[in-house]
Amino acid sequence: MSEMKATVRYAGDDLYLAVSPGGHAQVLETNGKRGSAVTPIELLLLALGGCTGSDVVTALQKKRQRVVGYRAEITGERREEAPRSFQSVHVHHVITGHNVSEQAVSQAIELSDTKYCSVAATLQRFGFRPALKSSRRRKLRKRPARERLRTVAHRGFHAISL
């Protein structure tokens, strides 16, 4: 087991300076109405998207899929009362590439959800239980017959319950 240590310092006026274990600084704010920096709860969505995105792209590259674009759209529904935790989080994966296999995309997302994404695994460890479902949408863009650029989108539903 390895320990990681981050620091967060109050900078005044609802602003904080966070320093990651790798030494990277990030300004945080707790006044979400101002919109001058990311809030801690927004950072949770970004962490999940970055983690699963890295897993999915890496898995597709290992399967020799020609990925030219990846985007994760992460939405969360929050409780109205305190603590304003997420009731559900939805991750929509959009992959663009040349002749990308839908089966390879499904497998890559499943591997991220069930084995590799340390952010999702950490959330699960603390009681958040994902309920995974997928829907597929395929869009072909005009290219020569031999080289079709395909966008494959999968929506994984991560239901978070407290």
Secondary structure, 3 states (H helix, E strand, C coil): CCCCCCEEEEEECCEEEEECCCCCEEEEECCCCCCCCECHHHHHHHHHHHHHHHHHHHHHHHCCCEEEEEEEEEEEEECCCCCCCEEEEEEEEEEEEECCCHHHHHHHHHHHHHHHCHHHHHHHHCCCCCCCCCCEEEEEECCCCCCCEEEEEEEEEEECCC
